[in-house]
Amino acid sequence: MESSKKKDSPLDRLDNLFLDFGRIMAWANGLLILVIVLQVLLRYGFNNGLVVLEEIEWHLYSLALMFGLSYAVVKNSHIRVDLISNRFPEKVRHWIEVLGTLFLMLPFTVAIIIHGYQFFLDSWIHSERSVAPMGLPWRWAIKAVIPISFVFFGTAIFLRMTRSLLFLFGNRHGNQ
């Protein structure tokens, strides 16, 4: 007996992985709000703000923003020039997606991964920590987010390009 449930393609499974991870990282925004409120209360209510809370704020913001990039690509909620591209036929839009990914997005992403990795590695080798008194140690940990998040981002845009190629040369639905 064959199941009536549609089987997810490998592209769908990867998209779902990025969506799930993006939802988890979105909780960093909730934590960020709590940390900001706590810092404001301490600073203005008790005249005693904490440097560590300020640094945690930008760490949480970085997590949500950087990992949110791949989520935005999968959800197609990133910034585009839809005002212009919506006037083109669907096939032309897919060609623009493929060419834009190949010649603009992937080279940019690879450059960020390479340089971001070196940025992280230098920080890790030198055991970089905050220069602020009572600041956070392990500055390399937040710097590691740059290349890791751009691997996610690059994979998400590659999947998007693959769906466009499948539309142009194969399955018209962009699935396997």
N, C-alpha and C positions, 0 to 999 in steps of 0.2 A: 504494500500500500504506500503510495507516494504522498509525501507531506504537501499540504497546500501552502505552507509557509514559504515565502520567497527566501532563497539562500543568499546571504550577503556575499558580495565579491570581496577579494582581498583589498580592493580600494575602499570599499565601504567599511571594512573592519578597521583599516588604518585611520580613516576619517573618524570613526567612532572612538578610537583610542585618543585621538587629538581632542575631540569634543569632551570626552570624560576627563582627561587631564586638564583641559582648559577650565572645566567647571570646578575642579578641585583647586586650581590656582586662583580662581575667582574669589575663593574664601579669604585669600590674602587681603582683599579689599575690606572685608568685614573686620579682620584683625587690625588692619591699618586704621580704620575708624576708631576702634577701641583704644589703640595706642595713642592716637592723636588726642582723644578726649581725656585719657589719663594724663598725658603730658600737659595739656592745657589746665586741668585741675591742679596738678602739682605746681605748675609754674605760677599761675595767677591766684590759685586758692591758698597755696601754702608757701609761695615764693621759693620753690625748690624744684626746678625742672631737672630732668636727668638726660645727660648726653647720650647714654645708651638707648633711651627711648627715641631720641631724634634719629639715631643711626638705624634703629630697627624700622622706623617709618620709611626711610628710603630703600631699605632692603625689601620690605613687603611690597612697596610700590613697584620696585624693579621686577620682582617675581610675577606679579599680576600683569604688568605691561609686556614684559618680554615673552612670557609663555602665552599671553593672550594673542600674540601675532598669529600663531598657527591656528588657533581657534577662529580668529577672524577670517582667515583664508578659507577654512573649511565651511564656515557659515556664510561666506560670500558677503561679509559685512565690512570689508576693508574699503579704503578710499579708492574710488575709481572715477573715470570720466564717463559715467553712464549717460550723461546728457548727450554726448556725441555718439558713443558706441551703440546706444539703443536704436539709432537710426539706420544702422547697418543690418544686412541680413545675418541670420544666425551663423551661417558658415563663415562669413567674414569675421564676426566676433570671435569665433573659435581660432581662426588664423591669427588674429591679433593677440589672443591669449597665449598661443604657442610661441609666436615670435617674441612677444614681450617677455615671456618667461625665459626663453633661451638666451636672448641677447641683453636683457636688463636685469631680471630678478635673480637668475641663477648665478651669474658672475658676481653680482653684488653680495649675494648670500655666501658664496664661497670665500670672497675676500673678508667678510666679517668673521666667518668661522676661523679662517687662518690667523688673522690678526687678533681676534678675540682669544683664541687659544694661547697665542704668545703672551698676550696681556695677562691672562690667568696664570700661565706658567711662570712668568717673571715674578708675579706676586707670591706664588706658592714657594718658589725657590728661595726668595728673600724673607719668607714668613711675614709678609706685610700685615700690619695691623693698623688700626685707626691711630691717627696722630693726636686725636683728642684725648685728654685725660679721662679715664674711665670709659673710653670708647670700646667698641667691639674688637675682639681679636679675629684672626682668620679672614682678613679682607679678601683673600683668594677665593673663598667660598662664594661670595656674591659675584665676583668676577667670572667664576666658572659658569654662571647663568648665561653669559653672553654667547659663547660658542654652543652650549647645549641647546639653548632656546632657538638659535639660528639653524641648528641641525633639524629641529622640529619644523621650523618655518620653511626651510629648504625642501624638506620632505613633503610638506603640505602643498607647496606650490608645484612641486614635481608631480604630485598626484593630480592636481588640478589640470596641469598641462597634459598628463596622460589621458584624463577624461576628454579633453578637447581633441586629442589625437584619435581617440577611439570614436568620437563623434565624426571626425573628418574621414577616417579611413576604415572604420569598422562598425561596431555596434553604435547605433544612433542615440542610445540612452546613456552613454558614458559609463556603463557598467561592464563588467567582464564579459 
